[in-house]
Amino acid sequence: MRKPPIAQMPPWPARSAKHDKSRGIALVSVLWILALLAVIAGSFTANARTDAKLAYNLVENAKARALADAGVNRAILALLQPRSEELSEQQWRRDGTLYRFSFGGGEVLASIQDEAGKIDLNAAPDALLRGLLVSVGVETGAAAALVDAIADLRDADDLRRSNGAEADDYHAAGLATGPKNQPFRAVEELQRVIGMTAALFEKLLPALTVHSGRPGVDPATAPDEARLALEWMNSDEAEALDAAGGLLALRPATTYTLRAEAHTDGGGIYVREAVVLLGGDGQLFQIRAWRQGKRMAATGLLNLNL
């Protein structure tokens, strides 16, 4: 008996090369689209993270600024406290001593600097200004020239001192502006004096003021830079000024620089600097300047409990 024939599946239709090529292009296109979507998604994620970080930093910096302002106000409160011979937590030193305290989710460093302890650019005698310049490393001849240039900038006339500089000298040096022939209104104006460099100005800055109006300094509250200026003065000049009562300013001070540097727990940092005048016009105090300050060297800290 014959066996029945075995059924066979019909053969698959042969695929053309064109069909395979189309399927390959479609697959590559899909892969490219997926890759592009992944890049777009990653970009959106990175931007979102950057925006979140920027927002966080803005918030922390705003907190630090508010804390620094609070630190200055705390220093004003200390200024208004009655003075006694024995210092307490409520009675701060007025010689730039740093006080540290915790407040509002951060830490604040604050100080009070009596401006009478500094050298007044408008009132200091030549010998004191020269002593300051020499104390920071300026050669004697160059120091004498700078002192004369400072005097020529602040005096009202156009008469040139022997080592000084008037308008013609500034123009010859290629400077657009000459001496204004008026008292200094801010210590920063010292940078306009011919021969003054940025590096030298930074060295002089801690010792200088335009707020005391006194020819001398109060040694009890003078910063180290001002004390060094006294030591570098010519001994005969120092004795003459001291005998005349012009070297040491022992009268009660009225103007102070207050500084507060705030650090938040989240990393925000801000420094506030204010110049405060006690009394005047029937007020307890007047704020003469309110600006952003520079970071302070955190040495010799005294902890304060609020």
C-alpha positions in Angstrom: 0.0 0.0 0.0 1.3 3.4 -0.9 2.1 5.9 1.8 0.3 9.2 1.6 2.5 12.1 0.5 3.9 14.2 3.4 2.4 17.7 3.4 4.9 20.4 3.0 4.6 24.0 4.0 4.7 26.4 1.2 8.0 28.3 1.1 8.3 31.8 2.6 8.1 34.4 -0.1 11.6 35.7 -0.7 12.3 39.2 0.7 13.8 41.7 -1.6 16.9 43.6 -0.8 14.9 46.8 -1.0 12.5 45.6 1.7 15.4 44.8 4.1 17.0 48.1 3.4 13.7 49.9 4.3 13.4 48.0 7.6 17.0 48.9 8.5 16.5 52.6 7.8 13.4 52.5 10.0 15.2 50.9 12.9 18.1 53.4 12.7 15.6 56.2 12.6 13.9 54.9 15.7 17.2 54.6 17.5 18.2 58.1 16.5 14.8 59.5 17.7 15.2 57.6 21.0 18.7 59.0 21.4 17.5 62.5 20.7 14.7 62.2 23.2 17.2 61.0 25.8 19.4 64.0 25.1 16.5 66.4 25.4 15.3 64.7 28.6 18.8 64.9 30.0 19.1 68.6 29.1 15.8 69.4 30.8 16.9 67.5 33.9 20.3 69.4 34.0 18.5 72.7 33.5 16.1 71.9 36.2 18.9 71.0 38.6 20.8 74.2 37.7 17.7 76.4 38.2 17.0 74.6 41.5 20.6 75.3 42.6 20.5 78.9 41.6 17.2 79.4 43.5 18.7 77.7 46.5 21.8 80.0 46.4 19.6 83.1 46.0 17.6 82.1 49.1 20.8 81.4 51.1 22.4 84.7 50.1 19.2 86.5 51.0 19.3 84.9 54.4 22.9 85.8 54.8 22.2 89.4 53.9 19.4 89.6 56.4 21.6 88.0 59.1 24.4 90.5 58.4 22.0 93.4 58.7 20.8 92.0 62.0 24.4 91.8 63.1 25.0 95.5 62.4 21.8 96.4 64.3 23.0 94.2 67.2 26.2 96.2 67.2 24.3 99.5 67.2 22.4 98.3 70.2 25.8 97.6 71.9 26.9 101.1 71.0 23.9 102.6 72.7 24.5 100.7 76.0 25.8 102.9 78.9 29.6 102.7 79.2 31.3 101.5 82.4 34.9 100.7 83.3 34.3 96.9 83.2 33.4 95.5 79.8 30.6 92.9 79.6 28.8 91.0 76.9 26.4 94.0 76.5 29.3 96.5 76.4 31.4 95.7 73.4 35.0 96.8 72.7 35.3 99.5 70.1 38.7 98.6 68.7 37.6 96.2 66.0 37.3 93.1 68.3 35.2 90.4 66.6 32.2 89.0 68.4 30.6 85.7 67.3 27.1 84.6 67.9 24.5 82.2 66.5 21.2 83.6 65.2 18.4 82.8 62.8 19.9 79.6 61.3 23.4 80.9 60.9 26.5 82.5 62.5 27.4 86.2 62.7 30.8 87.8 63.2 30.4 91.5 64.2 32.7 94.3 65.3 32.7 98.0 66.3 35.7 100.2 65.2 36.0 103.7 66.7 36.9 106.0 63.8 38.9 108.1 66.3 41.4 105.3 66.4 42.2 105.8 62.7 44.1 108.4 60.7 41.9 111.0 59.2 42.9 111.8 55.6 41.7 115.4 55.9 43.1 116.2 59.3 46.3 114.2 59.8 49.6 116.1 59.8 52.2 115.2 57.2 54.4 113.4 59.7 51.6 111.0 60.6 50.7 110.2 57.0 54.4 109.7 56.2 54.8 107.4 59.1 51.8 105.3 57.9 53.3 105.1 54.4 56.8 104.1 55.6 55.3 101.5 58.0 53.8 99.6 55.1 57.1 99.6 53.2 57.1 102.8 51.1 60.6 104.3 50.6 61.1 107.6 52.5 61.4 109.7 49.3 58.3 108.1 47.7 56.4 108.5 51.0 57.2 112.3 51.0 56.0 112.6 47.4 52.7 110.8 48.2 52.1 112.9 51.3 52.5 116.1 49.2 50.2 114.7 46.5 47.6 113.9 49.1 47.8 117.5 50.4 47.5 118.9 46.9 44.4 116.8 46.2 42.6 118.0 49.3 43.6 121.6 49.5 41.6 124.4 47.8 44.4 125.9 45.8 46.3 125.1 42.6 49.7 125.6 44.2 52.0 122.6 43.8 53.9 121.4 46.8 57.6 120.7 46.3 57.0 116.9 45.8 53.3 117.2 45.1 51.1 117.2 42.0 48.5 119.5 40.5 46.4 119.3 37.4 49.4 119.6 34.9 51.2 116.7 36.6 48.1 114.4 36.3 47.6 115.3 32.7 51.3 114.7 31.9 50.9 111.3 33.5 48.0 110.5 31.2 45.3 110.6 33.9 41.9 111.9 32.9 41.2 113.7 36.1 43.4 115.8 38.3 43.1 116.8 42.0 39.6 118.0 43.0 41.0 120.5 45.5 38.4 119.5 48.1 38.6 117.4 51.2 38.3 113.6 50.8 34.7 112.5 51.1 35.5 108.8 51.2 38.8 106.9 51.9 38.4 105.3 48.4 39.2 108.6 46.8 42.8 108.1 47.9 43.1 105.8 44.9 42.8 109.0 42.7 46.1 110.4 44.1 48.9 110.2 41.6 51.4 107.5 42.5 48.9 105.5 44.5 48.6 101.8 43.5 45.8 99.3 44.3 48.1 97.1 46.3 49.3 100.0 48.4 45.8 101.3 49.0 44.7 97.9 50.3 47.6 98.0 52.9 46.6 101.6 54.0 42.9 101.1 54.1 42.5 99.6 57.6 44.2 102.6 59.2 42.4 105.4 57.4 39.1 107.3 57.8 37.5 110.6 56.8 35.1 110.6 59.7 37.1 111.5 62.8 38.0 115.1 61.9 41.0 114.9 64.2 44.7 115.3 63.6 45.6 112.4 65.9 44.4 108.9 66.8 43.0 107.3 70.0 45.6 104.7 70.9 43.1 102.7 73.0 41.0 101.9 69.9 43.6 102.3 67.1 44.0 99.3 64.7 47.5 97.8 64.5 48.1 99.6 61.2 47.5 103.0 62.8 49.7 102.2 65.8 52.5 101.2 63.5 52.3 104.6 61.8 52.9 106.3 65.2 55.9 104.1 65.8 57.4 105.0 62.4 57.1 108.7 62.9 60.3 110.8 63.3 60.8 111.0 67.1 61.2 114.8 67.1 58.0 115.2 65.1 56.1 112.8 67.3 57.2 114.6 70.5 56.3 118.0 69.0 52.9 116.8 68.0 52.3 115.0 71.3 53.3 118.1 73.3 50.8 120.2 71.3 48.1 117.6 72.0 47.8 116.9 68.3 48.9 113.3 68.1 46.7 111.5 70.5 42.9 112.0 70.1 41.6 111.5 73.6 38.2 113.3 73.2 35.0 111.2 73.2 34.4 109.5 69.9 31.2 110.0 67.9 31.6 108.0 64.7 32.0 104.2 64.3 32.4 101.6 61.6 30.2 98.6 62.3 30.8 95.3 60.3 28.9 92.1 60.3 29.8 88.9 58.4 27.0 86.3 58.2 27.3 82.6 57.4 24.1 80.6 56.9 23.9 76.9 57.6 23.2 76.4 53.9 26.5 78.1 52.8 25.3 81.7 52.2 27.8 84.5 53.1 27.3 88.2 53.2 29.2 91.1 54.8 27.5 94.4 55.8 29.5 97.5 56.7 27.9 100.7 58.1 29.3 104.0 59.4 27.2 105.3 62.4 27.3 108.7 64.0 26.0 108.7 67.6 23.7 111.7 68.4 23.1 114.7 66.3 19.9 116.4 65.2 18.1 115.1 68.2 18.6 111.4 67.2 20.2 108.6 69.1 22.2 107.7 66.0 22.5 108.4 62.3 23.7 106.0 59.6 26.2 107.8 57.4 27.0 104.8 55.1 25.5 101.4 54.5 27.3 99.2 52.0 28.5 95.7 51.3 31.8 94.9 52.9 34.8 92.6 52.5 35.4 89.3 54.3 37.0 89.6 57.7 39.9 87.7 59.2 38.3 85.6 61.9 41.0 86.0 64.6 40.7 86.8 68.3 37.0 85.9 68.4 34.9 86.5 71.5 31.8 84.3 71.7 28.6 86.2 72.6 25.4 84.6 73.9 22.2 86.4 72.8 
